[in-house]
């Protein structure tokens, strides 16, 4: 840096400020623009790619066991899918959801800000060898092991970000319209096969939120609203058309839209009908719909 400063002073004295600025711009451009993408592992090949449905079928006894379990993948298999869910709205925490034409799955990574380099619509290949798979309350996930001090047991959790970087590569450029949400009525999602469809991007058509006491927001802080129950940092909201044992809309208190009011007609004192898009994860036999961002709710 001292050498550069000395050279700059010579340029200013000998050639003028304009030449110095040109030199600085050229150096700055070369310095800030690496030739290689800093994310992912471009050396991953396209061999042994299976569909997400194939993966779920092959390891159904792991993903859908009555008790949470896990398994190390010790063979060279890969999956390929597009990102349908990330942390862009603050409601999906340290997870990326990918989907192909057959199914969807959650990838758990101990990293934030992933929407910056894994936007919705970006297709990736994930090399599964030396990663762990398992189910969290029958929701298939990919991750790594950790020791749960509360349960005093080894469980499947998030993998370190450095590990994840070595296990995926980009395919093409993002196309947010490449995967269309599965459009469903309330009656249709009741009948939807959870093993095949969990973690898929869906749109619930013509539904409404049940009126609630207190602030009437998606996920208020208990310090502001004592009427709400927060479990795992999230609030479950019910829909008029579905029982709580069938589906809840789950929102983190850290979501960017957590303080937004639930769709409600203040004049006529009734819930507003809307279409809700989100990731349909499962918790055992209950659908948990995760809204990704505020625009995922469209009032009719």
N, C-alpha and C positions, 0 to 999 in steps of 0.2 A: 504493500500500500504506500510506503514512503517513496519508493521508486516512481510509482504512478504520480504522486503529488509533485515530485521534483520535475517530472516530464511535463506535467500540466503547467507548471510555472514557466518553463521554457517556452511552451507553445503560446501562452498568453503574451509573453514578452516579445517573442520573435514573429509569430504569425497572427496574433490577434485573438480576441475572445471567441470569434465565430469558429475558428479552426479548433480551438480547445473544446468547444461544445460538441462539435462533430465527432471528435475523438472520444469524448466521454459517452456519447450516445451509442457509438459503435461498440465500445467495451461493455457498456451496461447491457446492450442487447445480447451479446455473446454470453455474458455471465448468467443471465436470467432464463435463458431458453435452452434447457438440456435437450439433447438429441433423442433421448429415449423416454418413453412414458414411465413415470415413477411408480405407477400402480400396476398391480397384477404381475403375472409370470408368463411372459410370451413364449417360453420354451415348452409349455404344456401342449401336447399334440392332440389330435382329434380322434384318436383310436379308442375303442372300447367305450363309446358313449351309449348309454342306455336312457330310456325315457324315465321321467319321474314316477310314472305309474309302475313301470317295471321295477324300479327301486323299492317302491312301497309294497308291491306284491312279493318280491323276493325276500324282504325282511319284515313281513307283516307281523310275525311273532315278536319282533322287537318294537316296532312302531306302535302297535295297537294292543300291547299286553295290558292286563288289568292293573299291574303294578309297574310303575316307571322303571325302565331298564335301558341298557345301552349295549352297543357292540362296536368293536374296532373293525373298520374296513381294511383288510389286509391284501386285497387284490386290486389290480389296476382297472377300476371302473370310474366313469365320469358321467355327469349329467350336464345338460345344457338348457338354459332357460333365460327368460327376460325378467328383469326386475319389475315387480308390480307394487312393492311396498318398501319404504325406507323411512328415515327419520325426518323427512322434510317438514312435517307438521308437528313434530315433537310427541306424537302419540304412539309411535312404534319405537321402542327403546333398544338400541344395540342389537338390532336384527335387520336382516334383509330377506325379503320374500321373493323367490323366483318361481316362474311358471312356464311350462311348455304346453304343447297341444294336448297333453294327457293329464296333467296334474300340477300341483304346487307344493312347495316345501319351505320351511323356515330355516335360515342359516343364522346361527347365534355367534356374534363377534363382539369382543370387548373393545368397541371403538364407537366414537360419536362422530357426527358430521359426515356420515357416509353418503348422504344424498349429493354431496359435492362431487364425488367421483363414481358413484353408482346410481345415476338418475333413473327414474322410472322409464322403462323402455330399452334400457341397455341390456344386450344379450351377453351372457358370460358362459364359459365352460368351467365347471368345478371338478377338480380332481379329488376323488374321495379317499384314495388310498392314504392310510395313516391318520385319517380323521375318524371321529366317532359319530354314530347315528343313534337315535333313540326316540322315545316318545315322552312328551310332558303332558300327562293327562290325556294321552292318545293323540296328541298333535305331533306329527313327525317333525324332527329337527335334526340339523347337522351341527356339530360343535366339538367340544373337547371336555375332558373330565376335570372336575375340581372337588375339593373336600368341603362339604356343607357342614359348617360348625354347629348349626342349629339342629340338624338331623343326625350329626355325627356319622356321616356316611359319604362315600364317593358317589357323585352324581354327574349326569350330563349337563354341561353349562356352556358358557361362551368360550370360544377359542381366542387366543391372543391375536391382535391385529397383524403381527409379524407372521404368524403361522398362516393366517388367511391369505395374506399377500402372495404366499408361495403356492396357493392351491386354486387360484382362479386366473383366467385370462379373458380379455375382451374379445368379442366377436362383432365386428362392424361398429356402427354408430347408433346412438339411441333412437328409438322409434316408439314414442309413447302411445301410438295408436295400434301397434302391432298385436296387442292382446286386448280383446274387447271384454268388458265385464259380462259375466253370466247374469242375465236379467231374470229376476224371479219375483213372483208374488209371495205374500206371506204363506199362503197354502202350499206353494211349490217348495219353499225352503224347508218346510216341515217334513217333506217326503224325500229330501235330497240325501243321497248316500254320503255319510260323513267321511268314511275311509277314502273314497275316491275324490271328494271335492274339498276337503279341509285345506285351508290356506289359499283357496282360489279367490280371485277378484270377482266380486259380485255387486249387483245393483238391486236393492230391494225396492220394488215399485209400489207406490201408492200406500205408504205407511205413515204412522204418526206416533210421536212420543207421548207417553202417558204424562199428564200434568203432575208436577211435584211441588212439595212445600219448599219454603225457603227462597233462595235467590232464583231458582228455576234455570240454572245454567248447566252446562254439560258436566263439569267436574269442579265444583267450588272447593276451596280450601275449608277444612273444618273450622279454622279460626274465624272464617267469615260466615259459615253456614253450619250450624249444629244439627240440622235436620238430615244431613247426608251421611251415608256410610262409605268410608274409604277402605278398601281392601287391596293390599299390594300396591298402594299408590294410585289406585284407579277407582273410578265410580262406574257402576253398572246402571244404565238407564233402560227401562222397559218400553216396549212398543204396545200400543193399544191392540194391535192385531195378533200378537204372539204372547204366549205365556212366558214368564221368566225362566221356566224350566226348559223352554225351547230355544230362546235367543235373547241375548242382551247386547246393547250397544255399549262397549267398554271404552272409557276415555281416561287417559292419564291426567292427573292434576297439573302436569307439566306441559300438556299439549297447548299449542299456540291458540287454540280455539276453546280452551277449557272454560274461560269466563264468558263465552258467548251464550246468549239465551237460547233455550230449546225453542224450536219453531212453534209459536203459539199465537192465536188470534186474540189479541187483548180486547177488541171491540165486542166480538161475539162469544168470548170466553170459552174457546175450544181449541184443541190441538190442530195445527195445520198439517195437511197432507203433503208428503214430500217423497222424493226418491233419494235413497241413501246408498252411496257407493263405498265399498271398503273391503278389507281382507276378512274373509269368513274363517277365522280360526275356530278351534273347538276346545272345550274344556270337558273332557269325558263325553257326555252326550248333549251338551249345551253348546249352541253356536255362540261365539263371541265375535261380534262384528267390530273391526277396528277401522275407524274413519282415518284417512291419511292426512287430509287437510280440509280446511273450511269449505272449499268449493265442491267437496264430495257430497254435500247436501244441497239438493235443488228443490226449492219449494214450488209446488204446483200452482 
